[in-house]
Each structure stands twice: as C-alpha cells, then as structure tokens.
Amino acid sequence: MKFYIKTLGCKQNHYESELLRELFQDNGHIFSTETPDIIIIHSCAVTNRAEYKTRDIMRRSLRKYPFGKIIVIGCSAQYNREKYYKMGAYKVLDNNEKFDLGMYKIDGLSGNYVDMDKRIVRNYCSQTRPYVSIQDGCNYNCAYCIITKLRGASHSKSQKKIINEVENYIKQGKKEIVLTGINIGIWGQEFGMCLIDLLVRFLKYKELRIRLSSLDPNQVNDEIIDLATENNNIMPHLHISLQTGSNNLLAMYKRHYKVEKFIEITDKIHKKNPNVRIGIDIITGLYGETNDDFKATLEALKSSYIDYMHIFKYSVRAGTDGENFEMVNGNIAKERRKTLQELDKKFRGHSLGENLKRDHRVVVENKIIENNYHLGLTENYIEIGIKSDKINKVLLFHPEKIIGGRLYGREIKF
C-alpha cells in the first residue's frame, strides 16, 4: 500500500515520523505523495494554534485525497480524539498506539507491533541533519503544559543504542546531528546517568557536529556551559526554555528555577565565548500575568545576553492547572506579544550584525531557498544562503549581507 506522513510540532514528532516511515517500508509499503492509500497526520497539541494547523491539514487532505484513509496520530489525536472522528478521520491513534500497524485496521496493511524504544532510524530522509531522539516523556508537571499527560513519564534510550544510531550516521557521512526528545535535560536518570555523561562520549567524533535541542535553565550547569563554549564538536548554541522573566509566575507555574539563574547563565556563556548564540522560548498572556510581571520579564530579557526568541501566546489547555485561572485579556496579550516581537527584532538584528563580521563553518542542506541559494547552518545556529551544491559538506562561509533574517555570502578556502 502507498502511504504518506505529514508531521507537525516538535523535533520528537519528526523523529518518530521517520521511525514510522521505516516501519511501514519494512513491511512492504511504499511512501508516496501521489494518491496515497493512507494519509497519516502526526499531530501536535502544545497550543491552540498547533491544533488548528492539524485540523486545517486534515480538511485539505480530505479534499486532496478523497479515496485515501486519513489517520490522525500523536498528541492532539490523544487530546481530542472524538473531534477528529467527527471531522472524518478513519482512525485516531494516541502515542501508545501509533506504532502498532494492527491498530490502523486497514485491509492489506500488514505488520506486527514493534517496541519503538528498541528501534533506531537507519536512514533519515526528510532533512540533511538527522534528529536523534535520546528520550521521550517528561517528569515535570508545569502548570500550563499538557504534554506530560500526553507523553507520560520520561523514559530514556540507552546510551548504547544512541551511540549505535550516531555511529550509523557517521558511516553514512552525515556532518551534523541534533539530539532531541521531550525533555533531554533529564536523560539517563533511570539508570544513574546524566546528559553530560552522554555528551562526553560524543567528543571523540571530531568530524560530527552535535547540536542540542531545548534545555531548561536549571539544566544548564557549568559542565554544559563548558562543552558549549570550548570550540569542540558540541555546537556553540543553546536554546533555553525560559518561558517568563517573572519569579512570581515561575513559582506559580511550577518551574524549577528563578530568573536570576537564567541571567547568570547567559552572563557566564558570553564571558567564556561571545560567539555562542542563545535562543529562548517565552510565553506571554499567561494566566495571572500582571503588568508588573510583564515588566519584570522585559527587564530580565534586557539584562541577559539573548540572540533570538521564540514567542508564544499562552493557550489554555484543558487538564492542566491553568484551566482553573482567569485568562489575561486578549487585547492585552496581543500588545505584550507585539512588544516582545519588537524586542526580538532588536536581538536578532544585533546578533546577525555581529556574525556578519566573521567567517563561519556551515553545513549545506538539501534545500533551495531562492535564486539557486541553498540553505545552510552555521555552528552557532544562523541560517545562511550560499550558492553551492555541496550538500552535507562543511564549508567555510564568508557572509556578505543580511536578507530576511539570514546571512548571505560565498564559500572561501579553509
């Protein structure tokens, strides 16, 4: 049978879609966007916006593939199962069901259940830089977040299996991988290990760039800072989930740090290596967010070394503590987001300006962005445009201009 997978949401979802693709193909089925028999929508439930995108893709898929069977899987499928059935989904499968082909209940779709914690992705097809999942689930219980309830408690992939997966990519000639999960900062706790233990094992792979996905501030200790700033194969980039700069709100939301800790982290990183870029997640319009809380957030951001922000408007999630509190007025939330967006524009502009002044090692990706420019990525996580067909190669890049949030330039000799 022919199948197609459309993935929304986090890097963990994208990794799991690669696992699912290989599971289907191992059982004799064919990946195809042309008149597929099965259309799998791998959903996200982290915000209302994410669920809206899932519903929109489902509607368009119903129109585009009138004879195909629509299967919605993942977090939003688990969170709003009946809604997707009412929209016309053939099957709606949660995170515990999506890897069991028998649960799809489709004639001609064969394949036995496989414990996906015991599998690795052999050949990552959807992008040049593979994601490598090191864990799933989360042991935290942040008051605004539904994902813990949808993904369950943290369970880590064994160090041996992770290393096998990484070494397989090295054999394939991959130049960069991204370590991902739902909360990678708590990897290894079940067997008395921590993230540093894993990262130290990767230092010997000197030709492979290792990139981390998001960490919480309380997880960015001195050892992580040392690895990210010492010009080894751990990339000089950290994305930190700050969420708010108000200590009052951090306590209310059951976060495990104070804003002073975050400011201290960015100061340490900048002093050790100013070329390390720091990105953050920030939420505005959180329930209980007063004018003083928002002012504290702005002051904290301006007191920190930040290169860019991912800004989210709070979405109340049924089943979390947040659903019991009064929401911030919608117009106020929009104004606060606009204020943050203006600050983010300043952060990004300054960061790009500083990085325009020096050359960078980049990995060229198999994606054309415009006018025969290929997308690439610097070590410190800046998208670049370069006229080169040297896909999955590390080049020395000389930036010449800034356009649309990217550096554009040319290859030079090492």
C-alpha positions in Angstrom: 0.0 0.0 0.0 1.0 3.6 -0.6 1.3 5.9 2.5 2.2 9.5 3.2 3.1 11.2 6.6 2.6 14.8 7.3 4.2 15.9 10.5 3.5 18.9 12.8 5.1 20.0 16.0 8.3 19.2 17.8 11.5 17.5 16.7 10.5 14.4 18.6 7.4 14.1 16.4 9.6 14.5 13.3 12.0 11.8 14.6 9.1 9.4 15.3 7.7 10.0 11.8 11.0 8.8 10.4 10.7 5.7 12.6 7.1 5.2 11.4 8.1 5.6 7.7 10.7 2.9 8.1 8.3 0.6 10.0 5.8 0.9 7.1 8.5 0.4 4.5 10.0 -2.6 6.3 6.6 -4.2 6.0 6.5 -3.7 2.2 4.5 -0.5 1.9 5.5 2.5 -0.3 6.0 6.1 0.8 4.3 8.3 -1.8 2.6 11.7 -2.0 0.8 10.6 -5.2 -2.6 9.2 -4.5 -1.6 7.5 -1.2 -4.0 4.9 0.2 -3.2 6.1 3.8 -2.5 9.7 4.9 -1.0 9.9 8.4 -1.2 13.3 10.1 1.2 13.3 13.0 -0.3 15.9 15.3 0.7 18.4 18.0 -1.3 19.7 21.0 1.1 22.1 22.7 -1.0 25.2 21.7 -4.4 26.0 20.2 -2.5 27.2 17.1 -0.9 23.8 16.7 -4.2 22.0 16.9 -5.7 24.4 14.4 -2.9 23.6 11.9 -3.7 19.9 12.4 -7.4 20.4 11.7 -6.5 22.5 8.6 -4.2 19.9 7.2 -6.9 17.3 7.8 -9.5 19.3 5.9 -7.1 19.8 3.0 -6.2 16.2 3.0 -9.8 15.1 2.8 -10.3 17.3 -0.3 -7.0 16.3 -1.9 -7.2 12.6 -1.3 -10.9 11.7 -1.4 -10.2 8.0 -1.7 -7.5 7.8 0.9 -7.9 6.9 4.6 -7.0 9.7 7.0 -5.2 8.6 10.1 -4.5 11.2 12.9 -1.9 10.2 15.4 0.1 11.7 18.2 -0.6 14.3 20.9 -3.6 16.1 19.5 -5.1 12.8 18.5 -4.8 11.7 22.1 -6.1 15.1 23.4 -9.1 15.5 21.1 -9.8 12.0 19.7 -13.5 12.4 19.1 -13.1 15.8 17.3 -11.1 14.1 14.6 -13.5 11.3 14.2 -16.3 13.8 13.7 -14.3 15.5 11.0 -14.0 12.3 9.1 -10.8 10.6 10.2 -10.7 6.9 9.5 -8.7 6.2 12.7 -7.4 8.3 15.5 -4.4 6.8 17.4 -2.7 8.0 20.5 1.0 7.9 21.3 0.8 4.4 22.6 -1.0 3.1 19.5 0.6 4.8 16.6 3.5 2.3 16.1 1.2 -0.7 16.1 0.1 -1.3 12.5 -2.6 -3.6 13.6 -4.4 -0.6 15.3 -4.8 1.1 11.9 -7.5 -1.6 11.0 -6.9 -1.3 7.2 -7.2 -4.3 4.9 -3.9 -5.0 3.2 -1.9 -3.1 5.9 0.3 -5.8 7.4 2.9 -5.5 10.1 3.4 -6.5 13.7 3.7 -4.3 16.7 7.3 -3.2 17.3 8.6 -1.6 20.5 9.9 1.7 19.0 12.2 2.3 22.0 14.2 -0.7 20.6 14.5 0.7 17.1 16.7 3.3 15.6 16.2 5.3 12.4 18.6 3.8 9.9 18.3 6.3 7.1 16.9 9.8 7.9 15.3 11.0 4.7 13.4 14.2 5.5 16.4 16.5 6.0 20.2 16.7 5.8 20.8 17.0 9.6 19.1 14.0 11.3 17.3 14.2 14.6 18.3 11.6 17.1 15.8 11.0 19.9 17.5 10.3 23.2 14.4 10.2 25.4 10.6 10.7 25.4 8.2 12.0 28.1 8.7 14.4 31.0 8.8 14.1 34.8 7.9 17.8 35.3 4.4 19.0 35.9 4.4 22.6 34.7 1.1 24.1 35.4 0.4 25.4 31.8 1.6 22.3 29.9 -0.4 19.3 28.7 2.4 17.3 27.1 3.4 15.4 30.3 -0.1 13.9 30.4 0.0 13.0 26.7 3.6 11.7 26.6 3.9 10.2 30.1 6.9 10.0 32.4 10.4 10.3 31.0 12.0 7.2 29.6 15.5 7.3 28.2 17.0 5.5 25.3 20.1 3.5 26.3 23.5 5.1 25.7 24.5 2.0 23.7 21.5 2.4 21.3 22.1 6.2 20.9 25.7 5.6 20.1 24.8 2.9 17.6 22.5 5.3 15.9 25.0 8.1 15.8 27.8 5.9 14.5 25.5 4.7 11.7 25.1 8.3 10.6 28.9 8.8 10.8 29.3 5.8 8.4 26.7 7.5 6.1 28.9 10.6 6.1 26.5 12.9 8.0 28.1 16.0 9.3 25.7 17.1 11.9 23.0 15.6 14.2 20.5 17.1 16.6 19.9 15.4 19.9 16.2 15.7 20.7 13.4 14.5 23.0 10.6 15.9 25.1 13.0 16.9 27.9 16.6 15.9 27.1 17.9 17.5 30.2 16.7 14.6 32.3 18.1 11.9 30.0 19.6 8.9 31.9 18.1 9.5 35.3 16.6 6.0 35.3 20.0 4.4 35.1 22.0 6.8 37.3 23.4 8.9 34.4 23.0 12.4 33.1 23.2 14.3 29.9 26.9 15.2 30.4 27.8 11.5 30.5 26.4 11.1 27.1 27.8 14.3 25.6 31.3 13.4 26.8 31.1 10.2 24.8 30.5 12.2 21.6 33.6 14.3 21.9 35.7 11.6 20.1 33.6 12.0 17.0 35.5 15.1 15.9 34.1 15.3 12.4 30.5 15.2 13.6 28.7 18.3 14.8 26.5 17.6 17.8 23.6 20.0 18.4 21.3 20.1 21.4 17.6 20.9 21.4 16.0 22.8 24.2 17.1 22.8 27.8 15.5 24.3 30.9 17.7 26.9 32.8 18.1 24.6 35.8 19.6 22.0 33.4 22.3 24.4 32.0 25.1 23.7 34.5 28.8 24.7 34.3 29.6 21.4 32.6 27.1 22.1 29.8 28.4 25.6 29.5 32.0 24.4 29.2 31.1 22.0 26.5 29.2 24.6 24.5 31.9 27.2 24.7 35.2 25.3 24.3 35.2 25.0 20.5 34.8 21.3 20.3 32.2 19.3 18.3 29.4 20.3 20.6 27.9 23.3 18.8 28.1 26.8 20.3 24.4 27.3 20.6 22.0 26.8 23.4 18.2 27.1 23.3 16.8 27.7 26.8 13.2 27.4 27.8 12.8 30.5 30.0 9.1 30.9 29.5 8.8 34.0 31.7 11.0 36.5 33.4 8.8 36.9 36.5 9.8 34.9 39.6 6.2 35.1 40.8 4.9 33.4 37.6 7.8 30.8 37.6 6.7 29.7 41.1 3.0 29.7 40.1 3.8 27.5 37.0 5.9 25.0 39.0 9.1 25.8 37.1 12.3 24.8 38.8 14.5 27.9 38.7 14.5 31.7 39.3 15.1 34.3 36.6 18.4 35.3 38.3 19.7 31.9 37.4 19.0 32.4 33.7 20.6 35.8 33.7 23.7 34.3 35.4 23.8 31.5 32.8 23.8 33.9 29.8 26.5 36.1 31.5 28.7 33.0 32.1 28.3 31.9 28.5 29.0 35.3 27.0 32.2 35.8 29.1 33.6 32.4 28.1 32.7 32.6 24.4 30.7 35.6 23.0 30.3 33.6 19.7 27.9 31.2 21.4 24.3 32.1 20.5 21.5 31.8 23.0 17.9 31.4 22.0 14.9 31.2 24.3 11.2 30.3 24.5 9.0 32.9 26.0 5.2 32.8 26.7 3.1 35.9 27.0 -0.5 36.3 28.1 0.0 33.6 30.8 -2.8 33.4 33.3 -2.1 35.6 36.3 0.4 37.7 34.3 0.1 41.2 35.7 1.6 44.4 34.3 4.3 44.1 37.0 5.0 40.5 35.9 5.4 41.5 32.3 7.6 44.5 33.2 9.8 42.1 35.2 10.0 39.8 32.1 11.1 42.7 29.9 13.7 43.8 32.5 15.1 40.3 32.7 15.3 39.9 28.9 17.1 43.2 28.5 19.6 42.2 31.3 20.5 39.0 29.6 22.6 38.0 26.5 19.9 36.8 24.1 20.2 36.4 20.3 16.7 35.4 19.4 13.3 34.5 21.0 10.6 32.1 20.1 7.4 33.9 21.3 4.2 32.1 22.1 0.8 33.5 23.2 -0.5 31.4 26.0 -3.1 28.8 25.1 -5.2 27.3 28.0 -5.0 23.5 27.9 -7.9 21.6 29.5 -6.5 19.1 32.0 -3.8 21.5 33.3 -3.8 23.7 36.4 -4.1 26.7 34.1 -7.6 26.0 33.0 -8.8 27.0 36.5 -7.5 30.5 36.3 -8.8 33.6 34.6 -7.1 34.4 31.3 -5.3 37.7 30.5 -7.5 40.0 28.3 -6.9 39.0 24.7 -6.0 42.5 23.5 -3.5 43.0 26.4 -1.9 39.6 25.5 -1.6 40.8 21.8 0.0 44.0 22.8 2.5 42.2 25.1 3.4 39.8 22.3 3.9 42.8 19.9 6.3 44.4 22.5 8.2 41.1 22.7 8.4 40.8 18.9 9.9 44.3 18.7 12.5 43.3 21.3 13.2 40.1 19.5 13.8 42.1 16.3 16.5 44.1 18.1 18.1 40.9 19.5 18.2 39.2 16.1 19.4 42.3 14.3 22.3 42.8 16.7 23.2 39.1 16.6 23.2 39.0 12.8 25.3 42.2 12.6 27.9 40.7 14.9 28.1 37.5 13.0 28.3 39.3 9.7 31.8 40.4 10.8 33.4 36.9 10.8 33.6 33.7 8.7 31.7 30.6 9.7 31.8 26.8 9.2 28.5 25.8 7.7 26.7 22.6 6.7 24.9 23.0 3.4 21.4 21.5 3.4 19.4 19.9 0.5 17.0 22.8 0.4 16.9 25.7 -2.1 15.6 28.9 -0.6 15.7 31.3 -3.6 17.6 32.2 -6.7 19.7 29.0 -6.5 20.8 29.7 -3.0 21.0 26.6 -0.8 20.1 26.8 2.9 23.0 26.2 5.3 23.5 26.5 9.0 26.4 28.0 11.0 27.9 26.3 14.0 26.1 28.9 16.3 22.7 28.3 14.6 22.3 31.0 11.9 20.6 30.2 8.7 22.6 31.2 5.7 22.2 31.3 1.9 25.0 30.1 -0.3 25.3 29.2 -4.0 26.7 25.7 -3.6 25.6 22.2 -4.4 27.9 20.6 -1.9 25.1 19.1 0.1 26.0 17.7 3.6 29.5 19.2 3.4 31.2 21.5 5.8 32.3 24.7 4.1 34.0 27.9 5.2 31.5 30.6 4.6 32.1 34.4 4.2 29.0 36.4 4.9 28.4 39.5 2.7 24.9 40.7 3.5 21.8 40.2 5.7 18.5 39.5 4.0 15.3 38.4 5.8 17.0 37.2 8.9 19.7 35.1 7.1 23.3 35.7 6.2 24.1 35.5 2.5 27.6 35.0 1.2 30.0 32.7 -0.5 32.4 29.8 0.1 36.0 30.6 0.8 39.0 28.3 1.3 39.9 27.0 4.7 
